[in-house]
Amino acid sequence: MNPVSLQVHLREIGVPPQRGRTSAIRQLVLQAPAPVIAKALGYHDKTAPPPGH
């Protein structure tokens, strides 16, 4: 399954993909330090939005 087909399936069952992505990232941050997660996801500490935005 690729990201596009997964997105289509999520929308078909009523799950907004962006909300799911945000929840998944928040769960990751609970399990590991934020800088580690940011680096793994390709974010930079100078360009990533502050928490809650």
Backbone torsions as a table, in degrees:
resi	resn	phi	psi	omega
1	MET	NA	137.0	178.4
2	ASN	-105.4	168.5	-176.2
3	PRO	-57.8	-36.4	-178.4
4	VAL	-68.5	-46.3	-179.7
5	SER	-66.8	-35.0	176.4
6	LEU	-63.5	-42.8	178.9
7	GLN	-61.1	-42.6	178.8
8	VAL	-61.2	-46.5	-179.6
9	HIS	-63.5	-40.9	178.6
10	LEU	-62.0	-44.0	179.3
11	ARG	-64.3	-37.6	-180.0
12	GLU	-62.1	-33.1	-179.6
13	ILE	-95.9	4.7	173.6
14	GLY	90.1	18.4	178.2
15	VAL	-102.3	115.6	177.5
16	PRO	-69.5	119.4	-175.6
17	PRO	-57.4	-39.8	-177.6
18	GLN	-64.1	-40.9	179.6
19	ARG	-64.1	-40.0	178.0
20	GLY	-64.9	-39.7	179.0
21	ARG	-64.3	-44.5	179.2
22	THR	-61.6	-43.3	179.1
23	SER	-63.5	-40.2	179.8
24	ALA	-64.3	-42.1	179.0
25	ILE	-65.4	-41.6	178.3
26	ARG	-61.3	-40.4	178.8
27	GLN	-64.5	-40.3	177.0
28	LEU	-60.1	-42.5	-177.9
29	VAL	-64.6	-29.3	176.1
30	LEU	-70.0	-23.1	-175.4
31	GLN	-98.6	-17.4	-177.9
32	ALA	-148.5	159.1	178.9
33	PRO	-61.3	140.8	-178.0
34	ALA	-52.9	-42.6	179.7
35	PRO	-61.0	-34.2	178.8
36	VAL	-67.0	-44.7	179.3
37	ILE	-64.9	-43.9	-180.0
38	ALA	-58.9	-44.7	179.6
39	LYS	-64.3	-42.5	-179.9
40	ALA	-62.8	-32.6	-178.7
41	LEU	-92.0	-1.8	177.6
42	GLY	85.7	15.0	176.8
43	TYR	-87.1	153.8	176.5
44	HIS	-114.7	140.6	-176.0
45	ASP	-61.9	-19.0	179.7
46	LYS	-89.4	-15.1	-177.0
47	THR	-117.8	-14.0	-179.7
48	ALA	-72.8	141.8	179.2
49	PRO	-69.6	150.0	177.8
50	PRO	-65.7	158.0	179.9
51	PRO	-55.4	143.2	177.6
52	GLY	89.1	1.8	179.8
53	HIS	-109.9	NA	NA
